[in-house]
Amino acid sequence: MVSPKLSSVNSLYVRKEEPFISCDWSSAFVCLIFSSYTPVSLCTSCNTANHSADSTCKPTFCQELLFQSPMESSPETNQESDESNLRASSTLADTESCVVKPVHVPRPTRLCLNVSTSPYPVLIGNLLYGISHAANKVSLDDVVYNKICYQHFQNESCFNTAFSSKQVGLQKEAATWLNYHFYALMPMSVLSCLILSSYCDRVGFKLPYVFACLGNIFCTGYLSLLATPQFIGWPMPVTLIYSFLYSCLGTVKMTLVASVTCVGLLVPKEKRTFYLAACEGSLFLGLLIGYLINGPIIDSLGLSAMTYISLGLSVLPLIVATVFLPANTAGTSNVSTKFKLRELVNCTRFLDAFKCMFQKREGSNRLSLHLLCIVYICVSFSSGGFAAVSFLYFVKEKGFSLTYYSIFNSYIHAVSGFISPLSIKLLKKYTNLRTSTIGLAGISVVAIGYAMMPIDTVVLVWVGGTLISLYIGALGVLYDLQVSLCKKDEIAKVFAYSAVIHTTVGVGFDTLVRDLYSATLSFWPGLFLDALSFCNIAALAVFVWFVLLQNS
């Protein structure tokens, strides 16, 4: 006779103070609330009332959603559990009573609440981060110019646009100080990106993303202080503190590295290309919204009001990251759930990205990763060079009005942020094209777009602008291929390597494009666009080499 304590061999037994909860969306929320002290066995697809002896108890979606790798049992533990069940079944007929003790998994130490393993929170965080980042970029330019103007004229009339627009000589000095800001943030941004990327792979991507949001909040708060008229008399070197605060905890590059790591770990392979393109596309949409709202607010409410609004906006991505990003998610199974500060600020880890890229790999994977890095740098450099000279070319040379140029620039950002990732999704869904084929097509149309824009036809300028906006889709393909070539505990380091090269060398490429435009302005103003097209053709050639290498 079977003991009433056991209704079947494989049934689930819990203590009375731990009631069984069925796995639907309402109980998933209950599982979430009590996940800090509830065993993993609480959320299953079976119950003790109707569970048959020959069925198995499988975890349902909410168990997979709420209890991820830090709480899951190891394979050895599962094997021991199966062996104990077999021993129990062999002695069940001869045993009048049997006591099965529930196995409790130790709860992890959580820094923040973990409610989802979806990539959408990181996309929303990138969107909100881009809004405040764009507002800060414009506000910083305005703050630097106003302080220089005040040092020369010792009055607050520099806040008057009609007055400051007549002082053309101040623009060169302001540009010099803005270059100082870039040089001030570059060392710390590179160091923080390399160290935090190693932390992403070893522990999880959530905390580096949160740190980048905190850095954005600190620098925005300091910028709002600098924008106050009462502090306009502060010396110019104190403005460099803004760049230090922005870079010491990770810049916008760190948010991209963390978001790419999130998608690489959580999204299935068939959907990965779209979400990787959406990581950068969502940031572009945020930049678009930030640029659109910045001008009207400054004109109507003033610069100080804009910085205060930007400070409030900078808190939003921190809230999204803290509440919705999954905690302690890393590509390695040896993840310690206990937070250790020394793991986060370990400066000996800043070479991990370089070691990862140059270590020996199976077959030609190491060469393939470097080829993809070269393609990424060429495509990104062409985009940065276009942004550096587009205002001078279209407004000063082609005669676009500021309103018309603003509409054109906003259109490019909108296509980059929305249409480009959507095109990847549609191609993946309705065609059988390989990922590498989509990448070849994407880089090709970008090269054609740059070649079309120098032609003196408005239609071709808009068509060319549309084509060059599709480079976000090409980046999504490159990201996907890089993720497929590296291990899960190397994703952040691989992308940090590309980001660091882009940050350090990109300023030199932008300067080269400006010098090329200045040198050819008298006889061929659009030559820089042809040069950018050639840069994408070179990227296309390297990508073809990569495809042939993979097919060999």
Stockholm file with secondary structure:
# STOCKHOLM 1.0

chainA/1-552         MVSPKLSSVNSLYVRKEEPFISCDWSSAFVCLIFSSYTPVSLCTSCNTANHSADSTCKPTFCQELLFQSPMESSPETNQESDESNLRASSTLADTESCVVKPVHVPRPTRLCLNVSTSPYPVLIGNLLYGISHAANKVSLDDVVYNKICYQHFQNESCFNTAFSSKQVGLQKEAATWLNYHFYALMPMSVLSCLILSSYCDRVGFKLPYVFACLGNIFCTGYLSLLATPQFIGWPMPVTLIYSFLYSCLGTVKMTLVASVTCVGLLVPKEKRTFYLAACEGSLFLGLLIGYLINGPIIDSLGLSAMTYISLGLSVLPLIVATVFLPANTAGTSNVSTKFKLRELVNCTRFLDAFKCMFQKREGSNRLSLHLLCIVYICVSFSSGGFAAVSFLYFVKEKGFSLTYYSIFNSYIHAVSGFISPLSIKLLKKYTNLRTSTIGLAGISVVAIGYAMMPIDTVVLVWVGGTLISLYIGALGVLYDLQVSLCKKDEIAKVFAYSAVIHTTVGVGFDTLVRDLYSATLSFWPGLFLDALSFCNIAALAVFVWFVLLQNS
#=GR chainA/1-552 SS CCCTTCSSSSCCCCCTTSCCBCCSHHHHHHHHHTTTTSCGGGBCSCCTTTCCTTCCCCCCHHHHHHSCTTTSCCHHHHHHHHHHHHHHHHTTTTCSCCCCCCCCCCCCCCSSCCCCCCSHHHHHHHHHHHHHHHHHHHHHHHHHHHHHHHHHHCSGGGGCHHHHTTCTTHHHHHHHHHHHHHHHHHHHHHHHHHHHHHHHHHTCSHHHHHHHHHHHHHHHHHHHHHTSGGGTTSCGGGGHHHHHHHHHTCCHHHHHHHHHHHHHHHSCHHHHHHHHHHHHHHHHHHHHHHHHHHHHHHHHHCHHHHHHHHHHHHHHHHHHHHHHSCSSCCSSSCCCCSCCHHHHSCGGGTTHHHHHHHSCCSTTHHHHHHHHHHHHHHHHHHHHHHHHHHHIIIIIISCCCHHHHHHHHHHHHHIIIIIHHHHHHHHHHHCCCCHHHHHHHHHHHHHHHHHHTTSSCHHHHHHHHHHHHTHHHHHHHHHHHHHHHSCTTSHHHHHHHHHHHHHHHHHHHHHHHHHHHHHHTTTCTTHHHHHHHHHHHHHHHHHHHHHHHHHC
#=GC SS_cons         CCCTTCSSSSCCCCCTTSCCBCCSHHHHHHHHHTTTTSCGGGBCSCCTTTCCTTCCCCCCHHHHHHSCTTTSCCHHHHHHHHHHHHHHHHTTTTCSCCCCCCCCCCCCCCSSCCCCCCSHHHHHHHHHHHHHHHHHHHHHHHHHHHHHHHHHHCSGGGGCHHHHTTCTTHHHHHHHHHHHHHHHHHHHHHHHHHHHHHHHHHTCSHHHHHHHHHHHHHHHHHHHHHTSGGGTTSCGGGGHHHHHHHHHTCCHHHHHHHHHHHHHHHSCHHHHHHHHHHHHHHHHHHHHHHHHHHHHHHHHHCHHHHHHHHHHHHHHHHHHHHHHSCSSCCSSSCCCCSCCHHHHSCGGGTTHHHHHHHSCCSTTHHHHHHHHHHHHHHHHHHHHHHHHHHHIIIIIISCCCHHHHHHHHHHHHHIIIIIHHHHHHHHHHHCCCCHHHHHHHHHHHHHHHHHHTTSSCHHHHHHHHHHHHTHHHHHHHHHHHHHHHSCTTSHHHHHHHHHHHHHHHHHHHHHHHHHHHHHHTTTCTTHHHHHHHHHHHHHHHHHHHHHHHHHC
//
